[in-house]
Amino acid sequence: MERDGYEADLDRLFVYNIKDGSRTWISKGWDFDAAGARWMDENTIYFTCSHLGTCQIFKISLQGGGVLKVTEGVHDLGPINLNAGIMVSELFSMSMAPELSSVDLKTGALKQVTFINKAIYNDIKMGKVEEKYVKTKDKKDLQMWVIYPPDFNPSKKYPALLFCEGGPQSALDQFWSYRWNMQMIAAKGYIVFAPNRRGVSGFGQEWKEQISGDYGGKNIQDYLDATDAMAKETYIDANKMGAVGASYGGYSVFYLAGVHAGRFKAFVSHCGVFNFESEYGSTEELWFNNKDYGGPYWKNLPSYKYSPHLMVDKWTTPILIITGQNDFRIPYTQSMEAFTAAQLKGVPSRLLFFEDEYHWVTKPQNAIIWQREFFEWLDTYLK
């Protein structure tokens, strides 16, 4: 990375010559991040990269020729390992927890070699995962993943959930999660749509960097555009749509609560930023706010106008707020401020407070409680 204090800077692939101390930027011109580099031989390097909604394996030669894509498919790959000309990679998707796979370096074909959870999957019906593109208000192509319930019937109408990605500059690929599990949500009868809005990785550096200083701007409009597009589908009940997310996704939910104009009937926000000013003075990642907000609040920066607490007067939609006492990135007081505001406004609201969790829910028993409260809340207002 080139710029100090900017975690979303371009991950560039360099080769360092130990003898003369020179450095060569071999991925120059490649507008996507390079991660997990592995040498194949003295001239060839393989790496993984989030690219247009999935994480694939690529290769590059020190002799030129640019970056070449090795694998295809609706899945994520990596980390990778190479030994004696054989490549092994983790393989996972929204429908499968990580397994090991071998990679044919000539054809890019994958062969799954472990089946740890096969006995469980044999008794579970997964929903269809589909890639979908819609046009944004400013005529950009917006990619998103749509996850359908098992036994999906297009002649029926389903409640739908907008999934708001965290980060904000993380990748929304074919991830597997034991908490934000897309198949589990879909299995409860919801259609989930997860847009790769402005700010995410995997769609070029300009797309990723646009979000800094514009938290309530184009990326929020992307969410509204995706929601409006899905609401037009005949199988979606436009009167039963919700929005959920954690971290920056939790911020997105708080912000949407003030601007959604009746699109949503329920919200769930986990560890989201509610008040830019108080969060600036309490986060452990001050360097992050200095980049994405532009600096401290006393400089009267335009980015602070996107603080959700400034729009609480427009809050009317039921909201579940979740936080952990040991979250130092977005301290739990942010969620408490939001919950207090909702209560004082008379908005139906609930606070789920984990005294032994962090920015994530890591303990199995807590995860069970998280899932129970999550679905009880959504089912109450969307079913």
C-alpha positions in Angstrom: 0.0 0.0 0.0 1.2 3.5 -0.8 -0.7 5.9 1.5 -0.1 5.8 5.2 -3.2 5.5 7.3 -5.5 4.4 4.5 -6.5 0.7 4.9 -8.4 0.7 1.6 -5.5 1.8 -0.5 -4.6 -0.4 -3.5 -2.9 -3.7 -2.5 -0.1 -3.7 -5.1 2.2 -6.7 -5.9 5.9 -5.9 -5.7 9.0 -8.0 -6.1 12.0 -7.0 -4.1 15.5 -7.7 -5.3 17.6 -8.7 -2.3 20.9 -8.2 -4.1 20.5 -4.6 -5.2 17.5 -3.4 -3.1 15.4 -2.5 -6.1 11.6 -2.9 -6.0 9.4 -3.7 -9.1 5.7 -3.1 -9.1 4.8 -6.1 -11.2 1.0 -5.6 -11.0 1.1 -2.0 -12.2 -2.0 -1.3 -14.3 -4.1 -3.9 -12.4 -6.9 -1.9 -10.7 -7.8 -4.6 -8.2 -6.1 -5.8 -4.9 -3.6 -8.6 -4.9 -3.5 -10.8 -1.8 -1.8 -14.0 -0.6 1.0 -14.1 -3.2 2.7 -17.5 -3.8 5.7 -18.3 -6.1 5.2 -21.0 -8.7 8.7 -20.7 -10.1 11.3 -18.0 -10.5 9.1 -16.1 -13.0 5.5 -16.8 -12.0 3.5 -15.6 -9.0 -0.1 -16.7 -8.2 -2.4 -14.6 -5.9 -6.0 -14.2 -4.9 -8.2 -11.2 -5.7 -11.7 -10.0 -5.0 -13.0 -9.4 -8.6 -16.6 -8.5 -9.6 -18.3 -10.2 -6.7 -16.2 -13.3 -6.2 -12.6 -14.0 -5.0 -10.6 -15.9 -7.7 -7.0 -17.0 -8.4 -4.8 -15.0 -10.7 -1.3 -15.2 -12.0 1.4 -12.9 -13.3 4.8 -13.4 -14.9 7.9 -11.3 -14.1 8.5 -11.4 -17.9 5.4 -9.4 -18.6 2.0 -10.1 -20.1 -0.1 -8.7 -17.4 -2.5 -10.3 -14.9 -4.2 -13.5 -16.1 -7.3 -15.0 -14.4 -6.9 -18.7 -13.6 -10.3 -19.7 -12.1 -14.0 -19.0 -12.6 -17.1 -19.8 -10.7 -19.6 -18.6 -8.1 -17.4 -19.1 -5.1 -14.5 -17.6 -3.1 -11.0 -19.1 -3.2 -8.0 -18.6 -0.8 -5.7 -18.6 0.9 -3.7 -20.7 -1.6 -0.6 -22.9 -1.1 1.8 -24.3 -3.7 4.0 -27.3 -3.3 5.7 -29.4 -6.0 3.6 -27.8 -8.7 0.3 -28.7 -6.9 -2.0 -25.9 -5.7 -4.4 -26.2 -2.9 -7.0 -23.6 -1.9 -9.8 -23.0 0.5 -13.1 -23.1 -1.4 -16.3 -21.7 0.0 -19.5 -19.8 -0.9 -22.7 -18.5 0.5 -23.9 -22.1 0.3 -20.9 -23.9 1.7 -18.5 -23.5 4.6 -14.8 -23.6 3.7 -13.4 -26.9 2.3 -10.1 -27.7 0.6 -9.8 -27.9 -3.2 -7.0 -28.6 -5.6 -6.6 -26.3 -8.6 -5.6 -27.5 -12.0 -3.0 -24.8 -13.0 -3.5 -25.5 -16.7 -7.3 -25.3 -16.9 -8.2 -23.6 -13.7 -10.6 -26.5 -12.9 -11.3 -27.1 -9.2 -11.6 -30.5 -7.5 -13.0 -30.5 -4.0 -10.9 -32.8 -1.8 -12.5 -32.4 1.6 -16.2 -32.9 2.5 -16.2 -32.1 6.2 -19.9 -31.1 6.3 -21.3 -33.4 3.6 -23.4 -35.4 6.0 -25.0 -32.2 7.2 -25.6 -30.8 3.7 -27.3 -34.0 2.6 -30.2 -33.1 4.9 -30.4 -29.4 4.0 -32.0 -27.9 1.0 -30.1 -24.8 -0.1 -31.7 -21.8 -1.8 -30.6 -20.5 -5.2 -27.8 -17.8 -5.3 -28.1 -15.6 -8.3 -26.0 -12.7 -9.6 -28.1 -9.7 -10.7 -27.3 -6.3 -12.2 -29.4 -3.2 -11.9 -28.9 0.4 -13.0 -28.2 3.1 -10.4 -29.7 6.6 -10.4 -26.5 7.9 -12.1 -26.6 5.1 -14.7 -23.9 2.8 -13.1 -24.1 -1.0 -13.3 -24.7 -2.2 -9.7 -24.0 -5.9 -9.1 -25.7 -7.7 -6.3 -26.2 -11.2 -5.0 -29.8 -12.4 -4.6 -30.4 -15.5 -2.3 -33.8 -17.2 -2.7 -35.6 -19.4 -0.2 -35.5 -23.2 -0.8 -38.4 -24.3 -2.9 -38.8 -20.8 -4.2 -42.0 -20.3 -6.1 -42.0 -17.2 -8.4 -45.8 -17.1 -8.3 -45.8 -16.4 -4.6 -44.8 -13.1 -2.8 -41.9 -13.1 -0.3 -40.7 -10.6 2.3 -37.2 -9.3 1.4 -34.1 -8.1 3.2 -31.5 -5.6 2.0 -28.1 -6.7 3.3 -25.8 -3.8 4.0 -22.1 -4.7 3.8 -19.6 -3.6 6.5 -16.1 -2.2 6.0 -17.1 0.1 4.3 -14.4 -0.9 1.8 -14.5 -4.6 2.4 -15.4 -7.1 -0.3 -18.9 -8.5 -0.7 -18.0 -11.8 -2.4 -19.3 -15.3 -2.0 -18.6 -15.2 1.8 -19.5 -17.8 4.4 -20.6 -16.7 7.8 -22.0 -18.4 10.9 -23.8 -15.2 11.8 -24.8 -13.4 8.7 -25.5 -16.6 6.9 -27.4 -15.9 3.8 -28.8 -19.5 3.4 -30.1 -19.5 7.0 -31.9 -16.2 6.4 -33.3 -17.4 3.1 -34.4 -20.6 4.7 -36.6 -18.6 7.1 -38.6 -17.5 4.0 -36.8 -14.2 3.1 -35.3 -13.2 -0.2 -32.0 -11.5 0.5 -30.4 -9.0 -1.8 -26.8 -7.9 -1.2 -25.6 -5.0 -3.4 -22.0 -4.3 -4.1 -22.6 -0.6 -3.6 -20.0 2.2 -4.0 -17.1 1.6 -1.6 -16.7 -2.1 -1.7 -13.6 -3.9 -3.0 -13.6 -5.9 -6.2 -14.9 -3.3 -8.7 -11.9 -1.2 -9.2 -10.1 1.4 -7.0 -12.2 4.3 -8.1 -15.4 2.5 -7.1 -13.8 1.6 -3.7 -12.5 5.0 -2.9 -15.6 7.0 -3.8 -17.2 6.4 -0.4 -14.6 8.3 1.7 -16.2 11.5 2.8 -19.5 10.6 1.2 -21.0 8.1 3.6 -24.6 9.2 3.2 -24.2 9.9 -0.6 -23.9 7.7 -3.6 -23.6 4.4 -1.7 -26.8 5.0 0.1 -28.5 5.9 -3.1 -27.2 2.6 -4.5 -29.0 0.8 -1.7 -32.2 2.7 -2.5 -31.9 2.0 -6.2 -31.4 -1.8 -5.5 -34.3 -1.8 -3.1 -36.6 -0.1 -5.7 -35.5 -2.5 -8.4 -36.2 -5.5 -6.2 -39.6 -4.1 -5.1 -40.7 -4.2 -8.7 -40.2 -8.0 -8.9 -43.5 -9.9 -8.9 -42.3 -12.3 -6.3 -41.4 -9.6 -3.8 -43.9 -8.2 -1.3 -42.9 -4.5 -1.4 -44.8 -3.9 1.8 -42.6 -6.3 3.7 -39.1 -5.2 3.1 -36.4 -4.8 5.8 -32.7 -3.7 6.0 -30.0 -5.3 8.1 -26.3 -4.9 8.6 -23.3 -4.7 10.9 -20.4 -2.2 11.4 -20.6 0.1 8.4 -23.7 -1.9 7.5 -25.1 -0.9 10.9 -24.3 2.7 10.1 -26.1 2.2 6.8 -29.2 1.0 8.6 -29.2 4.0 11.0 -28.8 6.3 8.0 -31.5 4.6 5.9 -33.9 4.9 8.9 -33.8 8.7 8.2 -34.1 8.7 4.4 -35.9 5.5 3.3 -39.2 7.3 2.8 -41.3 4.3 3.9 -39.5 1.6 1.8 -38.7 -0.5 4.8 -40.9 -1.9 7.6 -38.1 -3.2 9.9 -34.4 -2.6 10.6 -31.6 -4.5 12.4 -28.4 -2.6 13.1 -25.4 -4.4 14.7 -22.5 -2.3 16.1 -23.2 0.7 13.8 -22.0 4.3 14.0 -24.8 6.6 15.1 -23.1 9.8 16.1 -19.9 10.9 14.2 -18.8 13.4 16.8 -19.0 11.1 19.8 -17.6 8.1 17.8 -14.6 10.2 16.7 -13.8 10.8 20.4 -14.1 7.2 21.5 -13.0 4.8 18.7 -9.7 2.8 18.8 -9.2 3.4 15.0 -8.8 7.2 15.0 -6.6 7.0 11.9 -9.6 5.5 10.1 -11.9 8.4 10.9 -9.2 10.9 10.0 -9.2 9.4 6.5 -12.9 8.6 5.9 -14.4 11.6 7.8 -11.5 13.9 6.8 -10.5 14.8 10.3 -11.9 15.8 13.7 -15.4 17.3 14.1 -14.2 20.7 15.3 -13.0 21.4 11.7 -16.6 21.6 10.6 -16.1 19.2 7.8 -18.9 18.5 5.3 -18.7 14.7 5.9 -20.2 15.1 9.4 -23.6 16.0 7.9 -24.0 12.3 7.2 -24.2 11.4 10.9 -27.4 9.4 11.4 -28.2 11.2 14.7 -29.0 14.3 12.7 -32.0 12.6 11.1 -33.6 10.9 14.1 -36.6 13.3 13.7 -37.5 11.1 10.7 -37.2 7.8 12.5 -40.5 5.9 12.5 -39.6 2.3 11.6 -39.1 -0.5 14.2 -35.5 -1.2 14.8 -33.5 -3.9 16.6 -30.0 -2.6 17.8 -27.3 -5.1 18.8 -23.9 -4.3 20.4 -21.0 -5.7 22.4 -19.5 -4.1 25.5 -16.0 -4.9 24.4 -16.3 -3.3 21.0 -13.6 -0.6 20.9 -13.9 0.1 17.2 -17.5 1.4 17.3 -18.0 1.6 21.1 -21.3 0.2 22.5 -22.3 3.7 23.5 -23.1 4.4 19.8 -25.8 1.7 19.9 -27.1 3.0 23.3 -27.4 6.5 21.9 -29.4 5.1 19.0 -31.6 3.0 21.2 -32.3 5.9 23.6 -33.2 8.1 20.6 -35.6 5.5 19.2 -37.2 5.1 22.6 -37.6 8.8 23.2 -39.1 9.1 19.7 -41.6 6.3 20.5 -40.2 4.1 17.7 -40.7 0.3 18.4 -37.1 -0.7 19.4 -35.1 -3.3 21.2 -31.5 -3.4 22.5 -29.6 -6.7 22.5 -26.5 -6.0 24.6 -23.7 -8.6 24.9 -21.5 -7.9 27.9 -18.8 -10.4 26.7 -18.6 -9.7 23.0 -16.6 -7.4 20.7 -17.2 -5.9 17.2 -18.3 -9.5 16.3 -20.2 -12.2 18.1 -17.7 -14.9 18.7 -19.2 -17.2 21.4 -21.5 -20.1 20.3 -24.2 -19.5 22.9 -24.3 -15.8 22.1 -24.6 -16.7 18.4 -27.7 -18.7 19.2 -29.2 -15.8 21.1 -28.2 -13.4 18.2 -30.0 -15.6 15.6 -33.1 -16.0 17.8 -33.5 -12.3 18.5 -32.7 -11.4 14.8 -35.4 -13.6 13.4 -38.0 -12.9 16.1 -37.7 -9.2 15.3 -37.9 -9.6 11.6 -40.8 -12.1 11.7 -42.7 -9.7 14.0 -42.7 -6.9 11.4 -42.3 -8.6 8.1 -44.5 -11.7 8.4 
